[in-house]
Amino acid sequence: MRMHRSFRYLLLSGIMLSLAAVLLAQTSPEKTLVVNGKSAGAVVREIDGHTYVEIEALARATSGTVTIEPNRVLLTMPVGNFAATATASAQAPQLPPGLSTEFKRTAISELAEMREWRGAVGAMITYGLAAGSATAQDYHAICEEGLNQATVVAATDADHSALRLLKNEFDNLSAWANQILTERKSLNAARTIDPNSMQNDAALTKITNCGRFLNSMIVSGAFADDSSCH
């Protein structure tokens, strides 16, 4: 009788050890749950090829709530942030291709100021008018301010491309006006009194051609390039 009980004990122990070995073989090492790049502090287990995680830990990781009812378990996760993001993306204004309206307005105004500056220097040459450094600085400051405004309102790729050409025109005009003023002060009559000198001025011709091109291009609303603006 005693031997029979010993045999039953050994048999039961063997079965338990076998079940433990099976469970250990079916369960992989524990893993940590990471949500949106942050550890959720929950343990993930894989059993028989399936992944399991504690539902309360999942709710905490997603700022959700768990409600346990007699016949079901309710997991509620907030979707407001995702919906708001999707709505904001859908409602975000899409910049149209080409030049923006605000940039066109500012650039046309800037070109008008630069034409006035160019005309004032031309009148000084044509009619032998005196021009002081203060007047030249005023024109430079006005056009520089207009260029700064165009820089601020530039929004589209076409705006920024056109802005580079507008800056080139400003730089070329500034260099030409400064050169004329310097020659005027040095009493170079061939350059600052003879009206025919303007017709043969390659720098002025390039500036004039670029100004006309820019005005036409900006009014059209579509960016284009021209060698006169480089």
C-alpha positions, 0 to 999 in steps of 0.5 A: 500500500505504501509503495502504491502511494509512493508510485502515485506521488512520483507519477503526479510529480512527473506530470507537473514537471512535464506541464511546466516544461511545456509552458516554459517552452511555449512562453517566450522571454518577456518584452516591454510595451513601447507606445509612441517611442515611450515605454508604457511600463507594461510587460508583453508576453508571447504564448503559442505565437500570440502576443498578450499585454495587460489591458490596464497597462495599455489603457494607461499608455494611451490615456484610455479607460477600462470598464469591466462588465459582467459580459464584456470588457470596454477599452476606450481610447481618446481619438480627439487629438487624432481627429483634430490633427486630421482636420487641421491638415485637411483645412490647412491652406494650400499655397497655390503654385506661382507668385502669391498675391501679396508678393506680386503687390509688394514687388510691383511697388518695389519695381516702381520705386526702383524705376523712379530712382533710375529716372532721377539719376538719368535726369541728373545726367541728361539735364546736368542737375546737381545730386547730393549724397543725401538724395542718393541715400534717400532713394537707396533707403526707400528701395531697400525697405521695399525689398525687405517687405518683399522678403517678408511676404515671400511665401511660395517657391516662385516668390523666393525665386523671383525675390532673388532676381529682384535683389539682383536688380536692386544690387545692380541699380545701387552699384550703377547709381553709386558709380554715377554719383562718384563720377559726378563728384569727380566732374567727369563730364563725359559720364555725367553731363553728356546725355548720349552717355546713357545710350551707350551705358551697358550697365544701365541697359541691363538694369532697364531690361531686367526691370521690364522683364521683372514687371512683366513676369510678376504681373503674369503670376508665373515665375520665369528667368532672364539673363538680364537679371543676373 
